[in-house]
Amino acid sequence: QVQLVESGGGLVQTGESLRLSCAVSGSILSSNDMAWYHQAPGKQRELVARITPGGTTAYAYSVRGRFTISRDIAKNTLYLQMNSLKPEDTAVYYCNRVDRAYSWGQGTQVTVSS
């Protein structure tokens, strides 16, 4: 059973940056489409960034140009670099396979104050 552990969230001001990490159990990053999701209060969980085994990335329109997804296969870790943060980025952030096949981790809270 794959385990996902997100970290790196926090309280920041508008315009600041954060880097989220997702530690995964097992060597899955090189063979699976992986993604970061966020879920704001009262809203559905949405995909914000994804990366293929070959390293191709894609982003939700709302974060394009500000967020960067990456991975360190040797460390079994997925990252999300978030720059120019906005209040509307406030949410709990999760990682998972693109098809949401794995059990969700606890997520990491990102709060952006205006």
C-alpha positions in Angstrom: 0.0 0.0 0.0 1.5 3.3 -1.1 1.6 6.0 1.6 1.7 9.7 0.9 2.9 12.3 3.4 2.6 15.9 2.5 4.5 18.7 4.3 5.7 22.3 3.8 2.5 24.3 4.2 2.1 27.3 6.3 0.7 30.8 6.7 2.2 33.3 4.3 1.3 36.8 2.9 0.2 37.5 -0.6 3.1 37.4 -3.0 5.3 35.1 -0.9 6.4 31.5 -1.8 6.2 28.0 -0.3 7.6 24.7 -1.4 5.5 21.7 -0.6 6.9 18.1 -0.4 5.2 14.8 -0.8 7.1 11.8 0.4 5.9 8.6 -1.1 6.6 5.1 0.1 8.1 3.0 -2.8 9.6 3.8 -6.1 6.5 5.0 -8.0 7.4 8.4 -9.3 9.2 7.1 -12.3 6.3 5.0 -13.5 3.2 6.9 -12.6 1.5 10.2 -13.5 1.5 12.1 -10.3 -0.3 15.2 -9.3 -0.9 17.9 -6.7 -4.5 18.7 -5.7 -6.0 21.4 -3.5 -9.3 21.6 -1.6 -10.6 24.9 -0.3 -13.2 25.0 2.4 -16.6 24.0 1.0 -15.2 23.1 -2.4 -14.3 19.9 -4.2 -10.7 18.7 -4.4 -9.2 19.9 -7.7 -6.0 19.0 -9.6 -3.6 21.9 -9.8 -0.5 20.3 -11.3 0.6 17.0 -12.8 3.8 15.4 -14.0 4.2 12.3 -16.2 6.8 9.6 -15.8 8.7 11.3 -18.7 8.7 14.7 -16.8 6.0 16.5 -18.9 4.1 18.9 -16.7 0.7 20.5 -16.9 -1.1 23.1 -14.7 -4.5 24.3 -13.9 -5.1 27.7 -15.5 -5.3 29.4 -12.1 -1.7 28.5 -11.1 0.0 28.5 -14.5 3.2 30.5 -14.4 3.2 30.6 -10.6 3.5 27.0 -9.5 6.0 24.4 -10.6 5.7 20.6 -10.0 8.9 18.5 -9.9 10.2 15.3 -8.4 13.3 13.7 -7.0 13.0 10.1 -8.0 16.0 9.0 -5.9 14.3 10.6 -2.8 10.8 9.3 -3.7 9.6 12.9 -3.2 7.2 15.0 -5.2 7.4 18.8 -4.9 5.3 21.8 -5.6 7.0 25.2 -5.7 4.4 27.9 -5.2 5.4 31.5 -6.0 3.4 34.7 -6.0 0.8 33.2 -3.8 -2.7 34.7 -3.7 -5.5 34.4 -1.0 -7.4 32.2 -3.4 -4.6 29.6 -3.2 -5.6 29.0 0.4 -6.5 25.3 0.7 -5.3 22.0 1.9 -2.9 20.5 -0.6 -2.6 16.8 -1.3 -0.5 14.6 -3.7 -1.7 11.5 -5.4 -1.6 9.6 -8.6 -3.5 11.4 -11.3 -6.3 8.8 -11.2 -6.4 9.3 -7.4 -5.7 5.6 -7.0 -3.8 5.8 -3.7 -5.2 6.5 -0.3 -5.1 10.1 0.5 -2.5 11.5 3.0 -3.4 14.1 5.6 -2.6 17.0 3.3 -0.8 20.2 4.2 -2.6 23.5 4.9 -1.6 26.6 2.9 -3.1 29.9 4.1 -2.4 33.1 2.2 -3.3 36.3 3.9 -4.1 39.5 2.0 
